[in-house]
């Protein structure tokens, strides 16, 4: 859990609970978040970066989910949700991301690659757009 706690978050987001899903395949991690400001604009770039690092450092993780809820309970019925698979990470990195965890130099290489992600800075601005974003992501993956 210390690894997950050490990962950066977008401004205005706090980490909540973490679930390890190890009872059946796909093995995964689900991290829950809270938005400090219900009007915050949250993009997925940092969640994607964090997921790539988790896939590199945790051998048996097949899926990483990030689920965020707004502080306003009326808005919490439509959380933001970003889900990534190991196959997604390998597609971005061009191969098995676990190889980057073998040496400090290769991990630095992965971090450099991760820093380049999100250059487009696509961000959703409201609950409806977040749902549309989720629908689009599901169609892509």
N, C-alpha and C positions, 0 to 999 in steps of 0.2 A: 504494500500500500504506500510505502514511502516514495516509491518511484512515481506513482500517480500523483501524489501530493506535490512532488517537485516540478511537475509540468506546468508551464505558464498557461494563463487563461486570458481571454479577452477582457478588456476593462468592463466593469459592471456585472461580471459573472462570478459567483462563488460556487465552490464545489460542495456538493452534498454527500450523499452516501455512495458507496461503491459496492457493486455485486460481482462476485466471481461466479461464472456459470460453468461449472466443471462436472456436472452430473451426466451430461450427454453431449455428443458432438452436434453442432460446432461448439467448441469451448470458447468462452468469451468473457469479456469484461463489459459491464454496464456502469457508466458513471452518470450520476444525476447532478444537476446544477440548478441554481436559483438565479434569476435576474434581479439585481438590486433595484433597477429602474425599469418599470413596465414599458417605457417608451424607448428603451435601448435598441440600437441597431446591432444585431449579432450576425456576423458572417461565419462561414464554416471553416475558414482557412486554418485557424489555430487548432481546431478540433482534428482536422486532417493531419496537420503536422504532428500533433501529439499521438495520433493513432499510428502513424508510420514509425515513430520511435518505440511505441509499445510493441508493435509487431516485430521489430528488430531485436528487442531485448527480452521478449517473452516467447520462448520456443513454441509452446503449444496453443497460443492464442490464435483462434481462427476468425474472430469477429470482435469488433470494438464498437459499442454503442454509446452515444452521448445524448442524454435526454435532459432538456432544460424546461423548467417551469417558471412562469411569471409569478411575482409576489402576489399580484391581484388574483385571488382565488377564482374569479369569474373568467379570467383568461387562461387559467391553468389547464383547462380541458383541452387546449390545443398547444401542447408543448413543442418546442423545436426539437428535432431529432435528426441526428447525423449518424449513419451506420456505415462502417467500413469493414471489408473483409481482407483476409491475407492476400487473396488474388488481386484486389484493388491496389494494395500496397506494392505488390510485385509488379503490377502493370506500370505503376508510376516510377518505380525504381529501376525497372528493366531486369528484374531477377529477384531471387530470394533475398529479402531484406535482412535475414538473420546473419548473412555473411558480413554485414557492416558492424556487427557487435563483436567480431573476433579480435579486433585490434583497435587501439585508441585512434589511430590514424584513419581507419576506415569508418569509424563512428563519426569522426569529425567530417568526413566526406559526406555521410548521410545527412548530418546536420546542415551542411552547406546546401545540399540538394533541397532539403526541407525548407530552408529559408527562401529559396527561389519560388516556392509554391505560392499561389494566391496572388500573383502579380496583377490579375484582373480585378481583384478586390470586389467580387460580386457579393452584395449583402442584401438581406431581406429586411424590410422595414416594419412589417406588422404581422399579426397572427395569420392572416389570409395568405400573405406572401410566403410565410414559413411553411404553411401546409402545401402550397403550390410547389415550393422548393423541394419538399419531401417527396411529393408525387413525381417530380422530375428526376430526382436522384434514384428513386426506386426503378423508374423506367430505364435509367442509364446502367444500373448495376444489375 
